[in-house]
Amino acid sequence: MVADGVGGGTGGAEASAAALEAAMRYVNESTAVYYGARADEAEFTQLLQAAAMRAHEAVRARRAALGAQGTVATTLTLYIG
């Protein structure tokens, strides 16, 4: 999992941290579901997409909590192989 903050400033660092924290929590939950034989590949893909959306929501919440002006953004790459 990689998150690289956009903009090179505090906003990017905060965004990447928030995204990683949220995605890790969700992926941990999803992996338990997958390896528990409850989920098939399609469902697991949906769970990863949901993790990305939770990460997006976490970045937006972090921006609001900081009262940040300007860019608070990050990239996020999830790979489970």
Order of alpha helices (4+ residues) and beta strands (2+ residues): beta-alpha-alpha-beta
